[in-house]
Amino acid sequence: MRYISDKDPSEFRERLFVATGVVFFVFSVLLVRLWYLQVVKSHYFGELSLNNRIRVTKTPAPRGLILARDGTILAENRPGFDLAIIPEDVEDMEKTLSTLEKLVGVDRKLLRRRIERAGGRPPFKSVKLKEDLSWEEMVRVAIYRFELPGVSIEVGPKRNYPYGEVMAHLIGYVGEITSREQEKLKRAGKNSYSLGDIIGKSGVEALYESVLKGIDGGRQIEVDAHGRLIKVIKEIPPFPGNNLRLTIDVPTQLALWNALRGKAGAGVAIDPRNGKVLAMVSSPSFDPNMLVSGITEEDWQNIINNPFRVFTNRAIQGQYPPASTFKVVTAAAALEEGLIEPSTRMYAGPVFRFAGREYRDWKPAGHGNIDVKEAIIESADTFFYQVGLLVGIEQLARYARMFGFGKKTGIGLSPEKPGLVPTPEWKKRTHGTIWYEGETILTAIGQGFLLTTPLQLANAYSAIANGGTLYVPQLVETIESPNGEVIKRFEPVELGRLNISAETMALLKDALRGVVADEDGTAHHLNIDGLKIAGKTGTAQVVRIKKRIKDIEKIPYKHRDHAWFVGFAPYDDPKIVVSVIVEHGGYGSQSAAPIALEVIKTYLEGLRQEEEEKILSAEHRGGERL
């Protein structure tokens, strides 16, 4: 009291004024902040509050099935269980990641990186931390679910490939869409994809993405304060994608795979009557199921660092000199241009000398005086050296393009390589030098700059087998609805025609039959009763070797020749064409021809059984009517 009585009233008024001002300022700030939150940000916080309680989640649609021509499943769907997290619901991120590291065995740094990479996603959208949890991992996470707010196990369709590496390059695989792929699709007007969606990455899965992709569904759900599901308010079921029925014959595909297993190479089988692809294999391969389930960093590095390039589809991307398989093109050019007659005979010795150089034949003793048919049968190099000079590089290039070399076949699989048909203009443009006639000599026997893919070679020989029609190789028979109704049926598409006389075509076919049927033929060991195989072997030189060595084991692997065989059967009614390349396999007759034999035997035996079943079925129906 004494303290107060000693003070002048004016001092109280000053202090009261200051205190009042401070209180007014604080309340003003609070009022402005309150106005900002309730008026300016009302929409934002309203959505945030709603998302904390009501959320919309996507239900992925199952992809369409991929079937072989007989209905065998090549790609299907199975249930998968993924570990997911909604960062906005997590109370203690470090503690949560530490716990998950112990439960599912994934380093917390990797988990954190996955969350950071998904930073551009919409709020409250889950982020996948690990795919395809095991039952043990699911049980461990479920036990700790109340201690892990924001963490959940999501169930969705996963792709499954029953034939694994056998069909990997053909069928392809799926994976999560990248931001680059999403932007590319947006530019193409396809805005239905968001980060985290599954998309075809290669093969048929990528080529027919729009057909196989279904329509996603969704659920409107109510969650508690920890993001846990309380109830489903509304649900729209997903609609599965359409199915694809391919032209692939499974027994033929398996025969080709088993024959190529353990080798680096590729093979293609085509029905020459319509261009339908019966089999396509590239070896070595990879298991696409590993990529779907979520591959470890170590396994991924092992795949991409494999020196045999397992992701390369050698059937459409491998570019090799066609070697002696090209001699039919050289022969056709010379005959059609009137430079030689079927009866013209030339001396095909062990060596052809031209411009101070020696061009050797594969046969040390040579072949003597032979005509063009005999030259194809015996694969006489020195005969075709001379014929190539008569034809010239420009005409050789023109006929090569007529047979489909030097351009993509149009099969649609990406990225298909076009091969190479060299010309003087190409060499000047690419290498800055002139063309030499010695290079024409090499081109005439399928060496030098000339390159082709196994698919191109199979397509070229299909045109010979069917009488002159080049077809676009066909992979898909029909597009079908999820319940099996045919939506679209694909018909053969003509790519071009061989402008070659019937006489020349007949001579080529007879010569190719002689390669197998005649005792002097380079593939005489394929002359098996009932098959009537016609074809051509080829040995594509990798490096120049002065002296031929029959025992290829004595040659370093990377210096060994590539081995080719391409042929068709039956000769008088061709139903299958097979092209096989074995990298560094040595001689085509030893390495590639036996593979083609197994494929041809398997397919023709399958056709025979189908015919027998049809006859028995028809007889049974006839008996029932009686």
NUTIZA-237738 format. One record per residue (C-alpha): residue in three letters; x, y, z. Coordinates in steps of 0.001 Angstrom, whole numbers, padded with zeros to 6 digits, always signed. Layout:
N
AlaXYZ ...
END
This chain:
626
Met+000000+000000+000000 Arg+002837+002319+000850 Tyr+004374+001539-002557 Ile+001204+002492-004372 Ser+000556+005603-002284 Asp+004004+006916-003131 Lys+003322+006831-006898 Asp+001896+009582-009041 Pro-001354+008623-010881 Ser+000207+009686-014189 Glu+002673+006786-014022 Phe-000195+004280-013836 Arg-001884+005838-016812 Glu+001267+005543-018937 Arg+001835+001927-017996 Leu-001817+001077-018500 Phe-001677+002622-021958 Val+001353+000519-022889 Ala-000205-002687-021518 Thr-003448-001990-023335 Gly-001526-001419-026578 Val+000345-004713-026215 Val-002860-006616-025502 Phe-004595-004966-028479 Phe-001687-005831-030783 Val-001621-009470-029679 Phe-005363-009836-030134 Ser-005149-008118-033545 Val-002517-010610-034669 Leu-004642-013485-033421 Leu-007717-012134-035181 Val-005836-011680-038480 Arg-004385-015183-038190 Leu-007806-016591-037401 Trp-009301-014793-040407 Tyr-006484-016152-042614 Leu-006998-019722-041470 Gln-010801-019701-041551 Val-011375-017602-044658 Val-008308-017607-046905 Lys-007193-021203-046190 Ser-010584-022651-045411 His-010721-024700-048641 Tyr-007225-026131-048105 Phe-007793-027139-044496 Gly-011257-028400-045311 Glu-009759-030812-047875 Leu-006983-031745-045471 Ser-009505-032505-042756 Leu-011640-034481-045156 Asn-008632-036471-046363 Asn-007782-037216-042768 Arg-011176-038861-042473 Ile-012506-039571-045998 Arg-010107-040742-048716 Val-010366-042043-052252 Thr-008070-044926-053154 Lys-007420-046512-056562 Thr-008138-050188-057208 Pro-005788-051342-059993 Ala-007427-053241-062833 Pro-006066-056682-063752 Arg-004201-056695-067066 Gly-005561-058809-069871 Leu-004245-062333-070330 Ile-001718-063216-073035 Leu-002432-066611-074589 Ala-000725-068876-077095 Arg-002634-069863-080209 Asp-004053-072968-078473 Gly-005123-070999-075392 Thr-002116-071825-073203 Ile-001570-068963-070745 Leu+001667-067054-071331 Ala+000975-064095-068998 Glu-001589-064009-066201 Asn-002383-062238-062919 Arg-001987-063379-059329 Pro-002645-061639-056003 Gly+000316-059721-054602 Phe+000874-058156-051181 Asp+002881-054915-051031 Leu+004158-052939-048064 Ala+002996-049320-048401 Ile+003217-046133-046380 Ile+001317-042823-046304 Pro+003911-040341-045016 Glu+001257-037843-043869 Asp-000078-040411-041374 Val+003303-041264-039862 Glu+003945-039794-036418 Asp+007656-040669-036113 Met+009231-041440-039492 Glu+012655-042498-038173 Lys+011154-044876-035646 Thr+008773-046290-038271 Leu+011539-046885-040822 Ser+013754-048457-038188 Thr+010984-050880-037233 Leu+010229-051755-040845 Glu+013904-052404-041509 Lys+013814-055135-038855 Leu+010461-056555-039968 Val+010991-056849-043745 Gly+014787-056751-044058 Val+015107-053623-046222 Asp+017696-051001-045321 Arg+016054-047865-043924 Lys+018143-045662-046269 Leu+016600-047451-049235 Leu+013114-047060-047722 Arg+013740-043337-047208 Arg+014926-042939-050825 Arg+011750-044567-052104 Ile+009659-042118-050096 Glu+011711-039167-051352 Arg+011393-040309-054993 Ala+007599-040234-054597 Gly+007656-036633-053414 Gly+005594-035409-056368 Arg+002639-037641-055622 Pro-000771-036287-054452 Pro-001289-035937-050649 Phe-002276-039114-048807 Lys-001316-041339-051760 Ser+000532-044410-050569 Val+004140-045153-051482 Lys+005253-048746-052098 Leu+008199-049706-049923 Lys+008476-053409-050767 Glu+006595-055603-053223 Asp+005472-059193-052859 Leu+005827-059673-049128 Ser+006256-063230-047917 Trp+003745-064705-045483 Glu+006276-064355-042668 Glu+006833-060684-043446 Met+003092-060040-043620 Val+002553-061650-040235 Arg+005341-059583-038637 Val+003936-056320-040049 Ala+000399-057268-038952 Ile+001580-057894-035384 Tyr+003047-054376-035179 Arg+000250-052628-037119 Phe-000923-050566-034104 Glu+002616-049269-033584 Leu+002998-048324-037254 Pro+000439-045628-038148 Gly+000500-044857-041861 Val+001857-048308-042767 Ser-000381-050812-044554 Ile-000350-053958-046676 Glu-001966-053420-050068 Val-003400-056274-052121 Gly-003409-056024-055908 Pro-002929-058014-059128 Lys+000631-058982-060011 Arg+001826-060198-063393 Asn+002951-063807-063592 Tyr+004811-065409-066496 Pro+004463-069229-066309 Tyr+007177-069824-068921 Gly+009675-067366-067433 Glu+012813-066943-069513 Val+011477-069119-072355 Met+009129-066335-073494 Ala+010845-063322-071871 His+011984-061421-074972 Leu+008756-062112-076826 Ile+006187-061419-074077 Gly+008276-058783-072263 Tyr+007512-057648-068733 Val+005771-054894-066762 Gly+006947-052413-064133 Glu+006113-049135-062439 Ile+005814-046188-064788 Thr+008629-043640-064630 Ser+008130-039878-064697 Arg+009670-039801-068184 Glu+007240-042446-069461 Gln+004345-040599-067845 Glu+005306-037345-069580 Lys+005652-039149-072908 Leu+002176-040644-072549 Lys+000737-037256-071602 Arg+002190-035734-074760 Ala+000473-038529-076677 Gly-002848-037591-075063 Lys-002921-040512-072613 Asn-003530-038879-069237 Ser-004873-041880-067338 Tyr-001483-042853-065892 Ser-000086-041656-062577 Leu+003130-042427-060717 Gly+002988-045890-059214 Asp+000896-047362-062054 Ile+002058-050515-063828 Ile+002917-050337-067519 Gly+004326-052685-070167 Lys+008070-052201-070449 Ser+009012-054434-073384 Gly+007786-057076-075823 Val+004090-057707-076380 Glu+003342-056174-072954 Ala+004586-052805-074224 Leu+003396-053118-077831 Tyr-000219-053797-076773 Glu-000266-051739-073562 Ser-003491-049961-074534 Val-005229-053306-075146 Leu-004002-055107-072039 Lys-004500-052213-069616 Gly-007895-052309-067930 Ile-009931-049514-066316 Asp-008991-048891-062697 Gly-011673-048843-060044 Gly-011736-046945-056760 Arg-012954-046891-053184 Gln-014126-044033-050976 Ile-013158-045003-047437 Glu-013324-043586-043926 Val-010175-043785-041817 Asp-009290-043019-038209 Ala-006738-040501-036946 His-003927-042998-037700 Gly-005058-043638-041269 Arg-006497-047064-040514 Leu-009595-048198-042417 Ile-012900-047821-040553 Lys-015363-048550-043340 Val-015869-048453-047124 Ile-018321-045729-048100 Lys-018482-046330-051860 Glu-016734-048685-054265 Ile-016396-048838-058072 Pro-014940-052187-059199 Pro-012113-052239-061759 Phe-012636-053590-065277 Pro-009947-055991-066551 Gly-008063-055419-069774 Asn-008676-057335-072993 Asn-006881-060590-073742 Leu-004419-061272-076549 Arg-004224-064578-078394 Leu-000829-064858-080071 Thr+000265-066925-083067 Ile+002920-068661-080952 Asp+002977-072469-080884 Val+004144-073464-077383 Pro+005739-076873-078237 Thr+007698-075209-081064 Gln+008801-072377-078783 Leu+009949-074870-076149 Ala+011819-076946-078727 Leu+013656-073860-079969 Trp+014466-072733-076418 Asn+015745-076137-075313 Ala+017907-076488-078422 Leu+019419-073000-077933 Arg+019869-073255-074154 Gly+023441-072677-073067 Lys+024332-070865-076288 Ala+024295-067213-077306 Gly+022028-066796-080283 Ala+018472-066586-081524 Gly+015884-068378-083579 Val+012643-067535-085372 Ala+009988-069819-086828 Ile+007371-068468-089260 Asp+004453-069943-091163 Pro+005375-068926-094755 Arg+001751-069122-095877 Asn+000712-066064-093861 Gly+003668-064624-091933 Lys+002487-065845-088517 Val+005315-066134-085999 Leu+005319-069639-084509 Ala+008309-069200-082214 Met+010864-066547-081285 Val+013720-067126-078852 Ser+016748-065114-077801 Ser+019424-066735-075649 Pro+020613-066164-072987 Ser+017455-064816-071423 Phe+016144-063502-068097 Asp+013250-064309-065774 Pro+010647-061518-066090 Asn+009034-062637-062819 Met+012079-061288-060974 Leu+011431-057819-062388 Val+007732-057917-061516 Ser+008279-058960-057903 Gly+010884-056311-057177 Ile+014492-057174-057874 Thr+017382-056507-055507 Glu+020108-054064-056471 Glu+022641-056907-056584 Asp+020516-059032-058924 Trp+019839-056018-061151 Gln+023560-055272-061455 Asn+024239-058924-062319 Ile+021693-058750-065135 Ile+022770-055463-066714 Asn+026480-056297-066389 Asn+026112-059739-067964 Pro+028539-059755-070934 Phe+026010-061681-073029 Arg+023500-058784-072893 Val+020506-060789-071676 Phe+018035-057948-072294 Thr+018902-057855-076015 Asn+016345-059623-078195 Arg+018791-061045-080713 Ala+015951-062186-082979 Ile+015115-058581-083896 Gln+018092-056608-082542 Gly+021050-058846-083325 Gln+022612-057762-086619 Tyr+024950-060273-088258 Pro+026492-060877-091699 Pro+024124-063396-093366 Ala+027100-065277-094834 Ser+026274-068037-097343 Thr+022516-067777-096683 Phe+022719-064640-098869 Lys+023967-066571-101906 Val+020401-067206-103062 Val+019970-063427-103439 Thr+023180-063163-105490 Ala+022028-066080-107625 Ala+018577-064554-108168 Ala+020103-061227-109227 Ala+022467-062843-111743 Leu+019748-065059-113243 Glu+017083-062340-113447 Glu+019485-059823-114992 Gly+020517-062361-117647 Leu+024146-062371-116526 Ile+024168-066158-116200 Glu+021879-068985-117264 Pro+020905-072004-115169 Ser+023247-074028-117391 Thr+026206-071607-117127 Arg+029224-073363-115653 Met+032184-071683-113975 Tyr+035358-072971-112476 Ala+035118-072730-108691 Gly+038595-073499-107462 Pro+040116-073267-103986 Val+041160-069633-104537 Phe+039839-066706-106592 Arg+042507-064097-107387 Phe+041448-060530-108023 Ala+043311-057198-107921 Gly+046356-058742-106274 Arg+044376-060458-103517 Glu+043369-064032-102879 Tyr+039787-064861-101911 Arg+039635-068393-100556 Asp+036887-070978-100682 Trp+035782-072855-097580 Lys+036690-076107-099353 Pro+040479-076465-099705 Ala+040203-078482-102936 Gly+037570-076276-104544 His+034509-077500-106438 Gly+035554-077705-110071 Asn+033288-076645-112944 Ile+029782-076185-111562 Asp+026523-074393-112374 Val+024559-072066-110106 Lys+022373-074791-108612 Glu+025419-076865-107683 Ala+027095-073728-106331 Ile+024212-073156-103895 Ile+024127-076829-102877 Glu+027868-076946-102201 Ser+028021-073294-101040 Ala+030879-072567-103436 Asp+032422-069245-102399 Thr+034675-068892-105441 Phe+031694-069331-107773 Phe+029803-066483-106131 Tyr+032880-064229-105988 Gln+032798-064225-109803 Val+029019-063898-110029 Gly+029060-060985-107580 Leu+031474-059064-109788 Leu+029193-059674-112783 Val+026134-058390-110907 Gly+027787-055366-109270 Ile+027043-053784-105906 Glu+024129-051628-107063 Gln+022142-054592-108380 Leu+023077-056719-105375 Ala+021753-053971-103109 Arg+018532-053654-105136 Tyr+017775-057367-104933 Ala+018723-057500-101257 Arg+016147-054811-100507 Met+013603-056712-102612 Phe+014103-059696-100291 Gly+013454-057442-097282 Phe+017033-056821-096147 Gly+018068-053397-094884 Lys+014682-052395-093451 Lys+012480-053279-090507 Thr+009978-056065-091014 Gly+007194-054153-089239 Ile+006617-056766-086548 Gly+006094-053914-084073 Leu+008362-055119-081273 Ser+010717-052384-080150 Pro+013431-051596-080866 Glu+013695-053658-084063 Lys+016921-053120-086020 Pro+016859-052629-089804 Gly+020071-054422-090684 Leu+022264-052918-093407 Val+022487-053165-097191 Pro+025690-051322-098159 Thr+026083-049200-101297 Pro+028851-046924-102600 Glu+026780-043901-101556 Trp+026363-045326-098044 Lys+030109-045947-097705 Lys+030984-042466-098963 Arg+028492-040894-096552 Thr+029455-043058-093568 His+033162-043699-093998 Gly+034149-040933-096371 Thr+035837-043335-098812 Ile+035058-044927-102177 Trp+033673-048413-102745 Tyr+036086-051132-103867 Glu+035218-054143-106014 Gly+036760-056376-103383 Glu+033916-055277-101135 Thr+031436-056366-103815 Ile+033062-059804-103772 Leu+032513-060074-100010 Thr+028933-058787-100240 Ala+028116-061473-102820 Ile+028723-064193-100212 Gly+026981-062297-097387 Gln+030088-060890-095713 Gly+031599-057410-095475 Phe+029299-054597-094397 Leu+026075-056527-095091 Leu+023999-057166-091934 Thr+020693-058859-091197 Thr+018605-060021-088257 Pro+017334-063589-087764 Leu+013773-062335-088294 Gln+014654-060640-091596 Leu+016359-063795-092843 Ala+013405-065978-091885 Asn+011077-063567-093670 Ala+013200-063570-096827 Tyr+013208-067373-097001 Ser+009471-067416-096300 Ala+009016-065479-099532 Ile+011062-068110-101382 Ala+009060-070907-099765 Asn+005618-069445-100601 Gly+006436-068391-104141 Gly+007317-064728-103743 Thr+005192-062954-101108 Leu+006805-061051-098249 Tyr+004484-060764-095257 Val+004672-058503-092231 Pro+005499-060970-089430 Gln+002300-061420-087404 Leu+002366-061972-083626 Val-001289-061562-082610 Glu-004124-063751-083812 Thr-007030-062026-082051 Ile-007927-059475-079404 Glu-010558-060924-077071 Ser-012743-059522-074324 Pro-012260-060765-070723 Asn-015065-063287-071291 Gly-013480-064639-074487 Glu-015453-062868-077223 Val-013389-061944-080289 Ile-013101-058155-080617 Lys-010636-058036-083488 Arg-009126-060672-085752 Phe-005800-059924-087464 Glu-005335-060902-091096 Pro-002045-061383-092983 Val-000527-058141-094285 Glu+001554-058181-097463 Leu+004864-056322-097174 Gly+006030-056770-100761 Arg+006669-059252-103535 Leu+009767-060777-105083 Asn+009845-059631-108676 Ile+011414-062903-109767 Ser+010361-065306-112516 Ala+008779-068650-111716 Glu+011755-070402-113329 Thr+014266-068652-111061 Met+012097-069270-108003 Ala+011861-072966-108824 Leu+015629-073203-109294 Leu+016255-071571-105904 Lys+013860-073951-104157 Asp+015377-076988-105902 Ala+018873-075851-104943 Leu+017868-075328-101304 Arg+016351-078797-101268 Gly+019627-080088-102700 Val+021569-078538-099815 Val+019854-081148-097627 Ala+018987-083964-100059 Asp+022191-084202-102129 Glu+025242-085995-100764 Asp+027401-082957-101551 Gly+024992-080602-099761 Thr+026339-078736-096745 Ala+023355-079844-094608 His+022972-083401-095891 His+022753-084737-092311 Leu+019280-083110-092082 Asn+017943-085368-094839 Ile+015511-087319-092664 Asp+012694-089372-094172 Gly+009329-087653-094054 Leu+010561-084110-093327 Lys+011722-082949-096798 Ile+013744-080020-095463 Ala+015172-077369-097797 Gly+017569-074741-096506 Lys+020967-073119-096424 Thr+023862-073116-093998 Gly+026059-070100-093354 Thr+029291-069375-091513 Ala+029704-065661-090797 Gln+033305-064681-090281 Val+033972-062602-087149 Val+037703-062016-087704 Arg+039869-062861-090682 Ile+041617-066202-090124 Lys+044264-067160-092702 Lys+043780-070901-092256 Arg+040487-072612-091463 Ile+040505-074778-088338 Lys+037875-077528-088177 Asp+038146-077936-084414 Ile+036607-074660-083229 Glu+037585-075404-079638 Lys+041129-074447-080623 Ile+039942-070943-081587 Pro+039332-068280-078888 Tyr+035579-067948-078317 Lys+035333-064318-079432 His+037150-065136-082706 Arg+034914-068044-083699 Asp+032554-067632-086637 His+028812-067191-086195 Ala+026789-070211-087335 Trp+023635-069840-089476 Phe+020941-072112-090778 Val+017694-071100-092438 Gly+015291-073501-094056 Phe+011713-074619-094641 Ala+009681-077818-094705 Pro+008096-079756-096250 Tyr+009849-078726-099460 Asp+006844-079368-101708 Asp+004280-077784-099321 Pro+006120-075438-096920 Lys+004424-074959-093540 Ile+007322-073671-091448 Val+010455-071589-091983 Val+013165-071579-089318 Ser+016107-069203-089014 Val+018801-069877-086394 Ile+021976-067999-085458 Val+024490-069311-082915 Glu+027013-066641-081972 His+030582-067929-082245 Gly+029151-071362-082981 Gly+031563-072156-085804 Tyr+030064-073965-088773 Gly+026378-073529-089530 Ser+025952-077195-090431 Gln+027294-078289-087033 Ser+025827-075696-084626 Ala+022735-074080-086148 Ala+021293-076783-088430 Pro+020603-079346-085635 Ile+018633-076685-083740 Ala+016467-075956-086768 Leu+015933-079689-087234 Glu+014481-080080-083733 Val+012133-077136-084280 Ile+010904-078399-087653 Lys+010369-081940-086335 Thr+008398-080660-083335 Tyr+006111-078399-085347 Leu+005361-080859-088156 Glu+004683-083632-085633 Gly+002254-081295-083870 Leu+000458-080594-087153 Arg+000231-084318-087872 Gln-001338-084961-084464 Glu-003818-082126-084986 Glu-004876-083616-088313 Glu-005336-087054-086751 Glu-007442-085578-083942 Lys-009619-083744-086473 Ile-010175-086959-088438 Leu-011033-088918-085288 Ser-013367-086153-084147 Ala-015111-086059-087527 Glu-015505-089857-087529 His-016920-089715-083999 Arg-019484-087074-084979 Gly-020404-089103-088057 Gly-020914-092197-085909 Glu-023178-090279-083528 Arg-025372-089116-086421 Leu-025727-092680-087634 
END
